[in-house]
Amino acid sequence: MLLIALAVFFGACYIIYLKTLQSKMIMFGRELTMANQYGIAGAVSFPFFWLAGAGAAVFWVLGATLVVIGSHAAFHEVEGDVEELQMEPV
C-alpha cells in the first residue's frame, strides 16, 4: 500500500510538472505557483501515507541504518598513530 501511495504521489507531481510547462494554474482567481501545487499534492496525499504506515517505515529504515553503521564502526580498526588520539591528563 505504501508503494501505491508513493507511486500516486510522484505521478501527481509529474502531472503538475507537465501542466505547469503548458500553462499557469488558476484557482479561485489566483495563480498557483508550482510550490503551491506541490504543497496541495502533499497535503492531499498525507492521509494516504498515514494509512499506509509511512512513519513506521521511515523509523525502521533509520533504525536499521543506525545498527549497520554502528556495528561497522564498532569493529573497524583505527588506522594511523593511536597515541595521537589519547587525551593528556590535566
C-alpha positions in Angstrom: 0.0 0.0 0.0 2.9 2.3 0.7 4.4 1.7 -2.7 1.0 2.5 -4.3 0.7 5.7 -2.3 4.2 6.8 -3.3 3.5 6.0 -7.0 0.3 8.0 -6.9 2.1 11.0 -5.2 5.0 11.0 -7.6 2.6 10.6 -10.5 0.7 13.6 -9.3 3.9 15.6 -9.0 4.8 14.6 -12.6 1.4 15.7 -13.9 1.8 19.0 -12.0 5.2 19.5 -13.7 3.7 18.8 -17.2 0.7 21.0 -16.6 3.0 23.9 -15.4 5.0 23.7 -18.6 1.9 24.2 -20.7 0.1 27.0 -18.7 -0.3 28.5 -15.3 -2.9 27.0 -13.0 -5.5 29.4 -11.8 -7.8 28.6 -8.8 -10.4 30.9 -7.4 -9.0 33.8 -9.5 -5.4 33.4 -8.1 -2.4 31.9 -9.9 -0.9 29.0 -8.1 2.9 28.6 -8.2 4.5 25.2 -8.7 5.4 25.1 -4.9 1.8 25.7 -4.0 0.7 22.9 -6.3 3.2 20.5 -4.8 2.1 21.6 -1.3 -1.5 20.8 -2.2 -0.5 17.4 -3.6 1.4 16.7 -0.4 -1.4 17.7 1.8 -3.9 15.6 -0.1 -1.6 12.5 -0.1 -0.6 12.8 3.6 -3.6 10.8 4.9 -2.8 8.0 2.5 0.8 7.9 3.7 -0.5 7.9 7.3 -2.8 4.9 6.5 0.0 3.1 4.6 2.3 3.4 7.6 5.0 5.6 6.1 6.1 6.8 9.5 6.8 3.2 10.7 8.7 2.5 7.5 10.9 5.6 8.0 11.7 4.7 11.6 12.5 1.1 10.6 14.9 2.3 7.9 16.6 4.7 10.3 16.9 2.1 13.0 18.4 -0.5 10.6 20.8 2.1 9.2 22.0 3.0 12.7 22.5 -0.6 13.6 24.5 -1.3 10.5 26.6 1.8 10.7 27.2 1.3 14.5 28.2 -2.3 14.2 30.6 -1.4 11.3 32.1 1.4 13.4 32.5 -0.9 16.5 34.5 -3.5 14.6 36.5 -1.0 12.5 40.2 -0.8 13.3 41.7 2.6 13.8 44.4 3.3 11.2 47.4 5.5 11.9 49.1 6.6 15.1 46.8 5.6 18.0 48.8 7.7 20.5 47.6 10.9 18.9 44.1 10.0 19.9 44.9 9.8 23.6 43.9 12.7 25.8 46.5 14.3 28.0 45.8 14.5 31.7 45.1 17.9 33.1 
